[in-house]
């Protein structure tokens, strides 16, 4: 089948393109933004990319898959509707592929991508040719998606809506047998009015997990506990419940009174310790022992743009991180401070997500960076205009200029954004080459 994807450079849609191609379809895609790492990934997989959504650029296809970034008014969308051409959302298309698979889904506000790749790494390292689709690029695994020959499929299960014509969360299409809920917080202010809206979508998902299915969650996460209290019909695996205990300080996991040491695993921060636990427990539901999972995770080196080292220049270490929510920013900042307790750390933070850019978090976002020595904010909408004594710019030119002048006084520079980080970090690194 000839399938054309609208919005192919999104991490989910790019992965779906790969799986469709492995399934034997002829796949192409359109988008307006092409930047690494996804553009490189698509190009390497010989998937034709069309820049722009003008009708004269839209190729003929048997089916059009419409990304959730598109809406009415888009030229390609209007052409498809006017001519009654067949179309589906990406999650619906993915759900059809998953009908014959045993699905392990990783959900939650934070940690989905890293935990999904941890679980995928475990399964592959244990010799299982599983399928997977994860929203990012791993340092260990070739590509962000694969159909796989094994019955098991690992998927990053996002609560964002499926498409402009299907406002259900993506994950409702995946019908998992095992669901990880890492945590729940308010996010995606462009589609959710409040935290209760998000819980409602999660509860729709809980309703379709089978009786013999598994729900893995952290019992000390207040919002997740409130979700569970709304009703659950499947087997619960509760971290810090009666059977499973996590010691965040000493980095140990206890299961049925047997204690496992996780402190020697490579990724830093309490958030990654929780990610390790979630991946280990999910793998256990598919027959992988805790000991084997821990051994596999010793060789897992992380995910691109999740505290990714970009190198050292004139003695200054540069990191690129995807944090785009106050809690994620705090996790990343605390992890860096834990690793470098005596170093001077400069944070460069772009208020790029819809939630942060809209001001939903108010000035409370400033509390998330207490572990950093200084922060320069890129704030397009003047969300932080009432804040006193901060470095804040409303355009990238001044933001980058300020970073260039300040960064020489620091040991570590960390950029946090969910947008194109290359446009910021490349000019900073190149400034050293001109010296």
N, C-alpha and C positions, 0 to 999 in steps of 0.2 A: 504494500500500500504506500502511496505517496502521501507523506504527512509533513505539513509545514507548521512550525511553532512560532507563535507571535509572542515576543518577549523572551527569546531563547537565552539571553545572557544572564538571567537570574539563575542563582545556584541550583534551585530545584529544577527549572526547565532545562538547563544545560545537562543535568544528570538524566532527566527523562529522555532527552534526545539520544543519549548514548544507549540507554536501555532499549529504546524503540529501534535503534539501528541494529543492535545485537539480536533483536527479535526478527530481523529480516526486512524491516521497512526502509524505504528511501526517505531520508529525513533532511530537511533544511529549516532555516529559521530567520526571523527578522528581529531587529532591535535598534535602538538609537544610541546605546552606549556599549562600546566594546573595549574592555580593559582587562588586564591580567588579574587573577590567574585564569578566569573562566574563558576569556577569548582565546588564550593559548591552548586550553584544553579542547575547545571545539575545533580549532584549526588542526590540532594534532590528530583528531579523530575524523578529519576530512568531512566535517559537516559544513555544508555551504551556508554562509552567513550573508544576509542582505541588510544593508544599512538603511534604516528608515522604513516608514509604514505607508508611503505613497502607493496608491492603487497600481500605478504602472510598474512598480517593483514587486508586487505581490505575485508569486508564482502560482500556477494551477496546482491543485492538490486534491486528493480524495477525501482528506480530513484536515481541518485546521484546529490546532490546539491553542487556546487563548490563555495567556498569562494573566495573573491577577493584577498586574500593574496597568493593564489596558482597560479602557472604558468606552462608553458611547462617545461619539465624536471623533474617535480614531478612524482614519480613512480606511484602513484595512478592515476594521470591525464593521464599519458601515457597509462596505462593499459585500462582505460575507452575509450580513443580515438581509440586505436588499435583494441579493441573488439567491437566497435560501440555500446557501452552501452548508455542508455538514460541519459542525464544530462541537468541541467539548472543552471542559476545563482540564488543566494539567492533572490535578488530583483525581478527577474522575477517570482519566485515561490510565493513571498509575494504579488506581484501585482495580481496574479490570485485569491488569497484568498480575496483581497480587492474589487474585482469587484462588489460585492453585498453590499458593505459598503459605508457609508458617511464618507469620509476621511478628518480629520483635520491634516495637515502636518506642522511640525515645522522645519524650515530650517534656515541656516545662519552659519557664521563662528564660532560664540561663542554663548553659552547659550542654545543650542538645547536640551541637555539632561535635564537640570533643568526646562526649560520652558515646555517641553513635560510632565514631571512628575507633574508640577504644574497644567497643564490642565487636566491630567488624574485624579489627586487628586480631583479637583473641580467636575468633572463629576461623579466620584464614590461617593464622599461625598454627592452629590445631589440625590443619589439613582439610578443612571443609570449604569447598568452593561455593560459598554462599553468595546470594545476590545482595546488593546494598544500594542505597541512594542517600547521600549525605550532602548537606548544603555547605560545601567548602572543599578544600584540597588538603589531603593528609601528606605528611612528610614521608610516611611509610608505604602508602598504598597508591598504586597507579590509577589515577582517575577518581572521580567522585561518585561513580555509579558503575554497576555491573549487573547483568541479568543473573549470572551464576547458574550452576547446574544442580546445586543442592536445594533441598526443600525449604531451607530457612532463608529468610530475607530480613535484613536490618534496614530500618528507615527512620530518618529524622522526621518526627511528627510535629508539624508546625500548627499553631492555633490560628494563624492568619487566615483570612477568608479565601475561598477557592477561586472565585472569579467575580466579575461585576454582575453576572447573572446567577451566581450561586454563592450566597453569603454565609454558608456553613463553613466551619473551620476545615482546613485541608485534611486533618487527621481523621475526620469522620468517614472518609472514603477508604481507609486502609484496612479496617477490620482486623486489628491485631489480636494475637493470642496472648502475648505478653506486652504489657505497657509499663514503661518507666515514667514516673512524674518526678522530675528533679526538684522542682519548686514552682510556686505560682505567685506572680506579682502583677501589678497593673502595667500594661504595655500596649502598644499599638493604639494610641489614642485616636488615630484616624478612623478606626473601625469599631472600637469598643468604647462605650460611654463610661464604664466603671469596672471595678474588679468583679462585681457580681455577673456582668455579662460574660466575662472570661470563664468564670466557674461554671456558668450554665453550659457553655460549649464543651468544656471538659466533661461535664456530667452526661451530656449526650453521648460522648465517647464511652464512658463507663457502662452505659446501658447496653452497649452492643458487644462487650467483651464476654465470651462464653463462660459458663459456670466453672469449667476446668481451666480457664485462663488465669493469668497472673497479673497483679497490679503491684508494682514495686514503688514505694514512696518513703519519704523521710517523715517519721512521726512527729518530729520536732518542728516541722514547717507548718505554721499556724494556718495559712490559707489552704494548703493541701489537706490538712486535717478537716477543715470545714467542708471542703469538697467531698471527702469520703463520708462525712456525716450526712450528706444529702442522700446517700444510698449507694451500696456497692453489692454486687452479686457474684464476684469472682474471688479467687484465692488471693489473700493479701500477704505481701512480704514487706513488713514494716521495719525500716531501719530505725533503731532505738525503740523497738517494741520489746516483746518478751523473748524472742528467739534471736534476733539480729541486733548487735550492739556495735556502734561506731565510737571510737575514742578519738576525737578531733585533735586533741593535744599531742597524744603519743602515736597517732597515725596507725591505729590497730583496728581490725575488724574481728568481731567475735560472732561465730555462728554455732548455735547449739553448744555453747560453752567451749568450743575450740577457738583458739586465738591465732590470728594471722597478722603478720607484720607487713605493712605497706609503706613504711617510711623510706625504704630504699628505692622506691619507684621514681622515675626521673622527673615528672612534672611537678612544679612548685605550686603552693597555695592550698588553703583549706578547700576551696571550690573544686580543685582537681582531685583532692582526696575523696570528696563526695562523688565526683564523676567516676573515679576508679571503683568505688563500692557499687554504684548503680550498674556499671558494665559487668562487673564480676557476678552480681546476682542475676542479671539478665542472661548471661551465658550459662549459669547454673540451671536455669529453666530449660535449656536446650541440651543438657547432658554434659556440660563442661565443668569439671571440678574446680573448686576455689583455688587449689594449689596450681593447677594447670593454667588458670586464668592469670594468676599473679606472675607466673614464670613468663607467659606470653607478653604481659604488659611491661616487663623489664626492657623490652626492645622497642616499645612504642615511644616515638620522639615528638609526638604532638601534631598540631594542625597549623597550616599556614594562616597567618594573621591572628593567631591566638598566642600572644606574647612571643612573636617570631623575631628572632635576632636578625637584624639587617647588617650587622657588622660593626667593627670598631674603627673610628676615624679620629686621628689625633688624640687617641686615648679616651674618646667618648663612645660609649656603647649606645647603639640605636635599636629600639624595639618597635614593632608594629603590632597593634592589638585591636581586636574587633569590638571591644567594649563600647556599648552605646546605650546603657541604662545605668542609673546611679549605683545600683547594687553591683553590676558587673564591673563598673569603674572602680568601686571600692575593693572588690575581690582582686582585681589585677594590681591595683596600687599596693594593697597589703602584701600580696605575693612578692612583688618586687622589693618592697622594704624588708621583708623577711629574708630574702636572698642577699640583699645588699644593705645591711643595717647601718653602715657608716658612710655610705656614698651619697652624694648630692644628686637628687633626681628631679628632672624637669618634665612635667606632663604637658602634652599638646593635645587638647581635647576639642573635637569638632562636634557641635550639637547637630548631628546629622539625621538621627532617627526622627520620625514624625512625632513621637511622644516628647522627646527632649526639645525639638525645635518649636513645638507648640507651647512650651512653658508649663506642661502638666505637672512637672515636679517642683516648679517654683525655685526659690533660692536654696532649697534643701539639697539640691545637687552639689552644692559647694562642700557639704559635709562628707562627700564620698572621696575626697582627695586629701584627707588629713595625713596620709602616709607619704605624700609627695612634698618636696621642699617648695616648689613653685609650680604654677600652672598658667599656661596661656590658653585662653578660650576662643574658639571661632564660633561666634554667635550671630547668625544672619538676621535673626528676628528680634534682637535686643531683649531677649528673655532675661538676661542678667543685668539689665540697665540700672536696677536699684542696688546692686551689690557695690560695696565699698572696698577699695584697696586691692582690686584684682586687675590682671592683664587681660583685656578683652577686646576683640576686633570683630567687625561685622563683614569683613571681606577677606578672602584668602591671601590677597597680595600683602596687606598690612600684617596679617597673621604670620605669614612665612617670613617677612622681613624682621619682625620682632623676634621670631624664633632664631633666626640666623645671628642676631646680635646678642641674644641671651645665652644660647646653648654652650658657648665656649667656657662658661663658668661652672659647668655641671659635669658629673661623671657619667650620667645616664640620661638619655632622652627617650621618652616613650610617647608614641602617637596613638591615640585612641579615637577610632571612627569606624562607622559601618559603611562609609562611602569609599570612593576611590582614594586609597591612601597614597598611591604613587604620585599624585599631583602635589602632595605636600612633602613627602619624605624624600623624593628624588631631588628636588631643588636644594634641600638641606645637605644631602650627601654630596651632591655635585659642587657645592660651595667649597668643599675641602680640596677638590681637584684643581680649583683655579688658583690655589695658593702657590 
